[in-house]
Amino acid sequence: MPTTVHEFAWPDRVVVGTIGVPGARTFYLQVRTGKQIVSIAMEKQQSAQLAEKIDEILDQLITLEGNPFSVPTTTPIELVDNDQLEAVQEQFRTGVMSLGWDPTTAQIVIEAYPITDVDADDDELLHDDADAPEMLRVRMPVGTARAFAKRAREVVGAGRPICELCGYPIDADGHTCTLPEV
């Protein structure tokens, strides 16, 4: 079966956002070019790690002699996007992701594949990208990538507050923690 590739070479918008209340949020990576919108569900940890790794790549590129790709050290103000997600129709739930750099276009490249079914023989998750029924590929310029990472970190950090005593999230209806015995 051929893979359906949702490809965005120079997206108008690429953001991480959520639907739901802290503690019960669903994270989405949403990309739009014109009227084409794709939203894929992600885990909170995937969102956080994606932001961290994008910043790492951009920070490494800055250290190249003369910063040949004009990588910004901070988020360009004109690229800040604090708007809500647009109409969300989940395309798939993200399993495997890859992150790369294309020096020919000076773009960060994200590829995301859906979680696949359990193999009846092995009881292991299949991660053969060639067999994936669909995938998302997003290419974004360095300024957009910096803005994307900043927003993703903010969205991840906007969840439930953390208990200073036990380190677990505090729910809206209260929190009871047990400190470890010393």
C-alpha positions as CSV (number, residue, x, y, z in Angstrom):
1,M,0.0,0.0,0.0
2,P,1.5,3.4,-1.0
3,T,2.2,5.9,1.8
4,T,0.2,9.1,1.8
5,V,2.6,11.9,2.4
6,H,1.3,15.1,3.9
7,E,4.1,17.5,2.9
8,F,4.5,21.1,3.8
9,A,7.6,22.7,2.2
10,W,7.1,26.4,3.3
11,P,4.1,26.3,5.7
12,D,2.0,29.4,6.5
13,R,1.7,28.1,10.1
14,V,3.3,25.3,12.1
15,V,2.5,25.1,15.9
16,V,2.0,22.8,18.8
17,G,-1.3,23.4,20.7
18,T,-3.6,21.6,23.0
19,I,-7.3,20.8,23.4
20,G,-8.6,20.1,26.9
21,V,-7.8,21.1,30.4
22,P,-4.5,20.6,32.2
23,G,-4.2,17.0,33.2
24,A,-6.5,15.9,30.4
25,R,-5.0,17.7,27.4
26,T,-4.3,16.3,24.0
27,F,-1.3,17.8,22.2
28,Y,-1.4,18.5,18.5
29,L,1.2,19.4,15.9
30,Q,-0.8,21.5,13.4
31,V,0.5,22.6,10.0
32,R,-1.3,24.8,7.5
33,T,-0.5,26.1,4.0
34,G,-3.4,27.9,2.4
35,K,-6.6,25.9,3.1
36,Q,-4.7,22.6,3.7
37,I,-4.5,21.8,7.4
38,V,-3.1,18.7,9.0
39,S,-3.3,18.0,12.7
40,I,-1.5,15.0,14.3
41,A,-1.9,14.1,18.0
42,M,1.3,13.8,20.0
43,E,2.3,13.0,23.6
44,K,3.3,15.9,25.8
45,Q,6.8,14.4,26.1
46,Q,7.1,14.3,22.3
47,S,6.2,18.0,22.1
48,A,8.8,18.9,24.7
49,Q,11.6,16.8,23.2
50,L,10.8,18.1,19.7
51,A,11.2,21.7,20.9
52,E,14.4,20.9,22.8
53,K,16.0,19.1,19.8
54,I,15.1,21.9,17.3
55,D,16.7,24.4,19.6
56,E,19.8,22.2,19.9
57,I,20.1,22.0,16.1
58,L,19.7,25.7,15.7
59,D,22.2,26.5,18.5
60,Q,24.7,24.2,16.8
61,L,24.2,26.0,13.4
62,I,24.8,29.4,15.0
63,T,28.3,28.2,16.0
64,L,29.3,27.6,12.4
65,E,31.8,30.2,11.2
66,G,29.9,33.3,10.1
67,N,26.5,31.8,10.9
68,P,26.0,31.1,7.2
69,F,22.3,30.2,7.6
70,S,21.4,33.4,9.5
71,V,20.0,31.4,12.4
72,P,18.4,33.7,15.0
73,T,19.4,33.4,18.6
74,T,15.9,34.2,19.9
75,T,12.4,34.1,18.4
76,P,11.8,36.8,15.8
77,I,8.9,38.9,17.2
78,E,7.1,38.9,13.9
79,L,7.0,35.1,13.9
80,V,5.4,34.7,17.4
81,D,2.1,32.8,17.1
82,N,-0.1,32.7,20.2
83,D,-3.4,31.9,18.4
84,Q,-5.5,28.9,19.2
85,L,-5.4,25.8,17.0
86,E,-7.5,26.0,14.0
87,A,-10.3,23.4,13.4
88,V,-8.7,20.1,14.5
89,Q,-9.4,16.9,12.7
90,E,-6.9,14.4,13.9
91,Q,-5.0,12.8,11.0
92,F,-3.2,10.3,13.2
93,R,-1.6,9.7,16.5
94,T,2.2,10.1,16.3
95,G,4.5,7.2,16.9
96,V,8.0,7.5,15.4
97,M,9.4,11.0,14.6
98,S,12.6,12.1,13.0
99,L,14.2,15.5,12.9
100,G,16.8,16.8,10.5
101,W,18.4,19.7,8.8
102,D,18.4,20.4,5.0
103,P,21.3,22.7,4.2
104,T,20.2,23.2,0.6
105,T,17.1,25.0,1.7
106,A,18.2,26.1,5.2
107,Q,15.2,24.3,6.8
108,I,14.5,22.1,9.8
109,V,12.7,18.9,8.6
110,I,10.3,17.0,10.8
111,E,8.9,13.7,9.8
112,A,6.1,12.0,11.8
113,Y,4.6,8.6,11.4
114,P,1.5,7.1,13.0
115,I,1.6,4.5,15.8
116,T,1.2,1.2,14.0
117,D,-0.7,-1.9,15.1
118,V,0.7,-4.6,17.3
119,D,2.3,-7.5,15.3
120,A,0.3,-10.6,16.2
121,D,3.4,-12.8,16.0
122,D,5.9,-10.6,18.0
123,D,3.6,-8.5,20.3
124,E,5.9,-5.6,19.5
125,L,5.0,-2.3,17.9
126,L,5.9,-2.1,14.3
127,H,8.0,0.9,13.3
128,D,8.8,0.1,9.7
129,D,8.4,3.6,8.1
130,A,8.1,2.0,4.6
131,D,4.9,0.3,5.7
132,A,3.3,3.4,7.3
133,P,0.0,4.2,5.6
134,E,0.7,7.9,5.9
135,M,3.2,10.4,7.2
136,L,3.7,14.1,7.8
137,R,6.8,15.9,6.5
138,V,7.2,19.6,7.5
139,R,10.1,21.8,6.3
140,M,10.4,25.1,8.1
141,P,12.9,28.0,7.9
142,V,15.2,28.7,10.8
143,G,13.1,31.7,12.2
144,T,9.9,29.7,12.0
145,A,11.6,26.7,13.7
146,R,12.8,29.0,16.6
147,A,9.3,30.3,17.0
148,F,7.9,26.8,16.9
149,A,10.2,25.6,19.6
150,K,9.5,28.5,21.9
151,R,5.7,28.0,21.6
152,A,6.0,24.3,22.1
153,R,7.9,24.8,25.3
154,E,5.3,27.3,26.5
155,V,2.4,25.0,25.7
156,V,4.1,22.1,27.5
157,G,4.8,24.3,30.5
158,A,1.3,25.6,30.8
159,G,0.0,22.4,32.3
160,R,-0.7,21.6,36.0
161,P,1.7,23.1,38.6
162,I,4.2,20.7,40.2
163,C,4.2,19.9,43.9
164,E,7.3,21.2,45.5
165,L,7.3,18.4,48.0
166,C,6.8,15.3,45.8
167,G,7.4,16.5,42.3
168,Y,4.1,15.2,40.9
169,P,1.5,17.4,39.2
170,I,-1.2,19.1,41.3
171,D,-4.7,18.4,40.0
172,A,-7.4,21.1,40.0
173,D,-9.4,19.2,42.6
174,G,-6.5,19.1,45.0
175,H,-3.3,17.1,45.8
176,T,-2.3,14.8,48.5
177,C,1.3,13.7,48.5
178,T,3.3,11.3,50.5
179,L,6.9,12.3,51.1
180,P,9.4,9.4,50.8
181,E,10.7,8.2,54.2
182,V,14.2,9.3,55.1
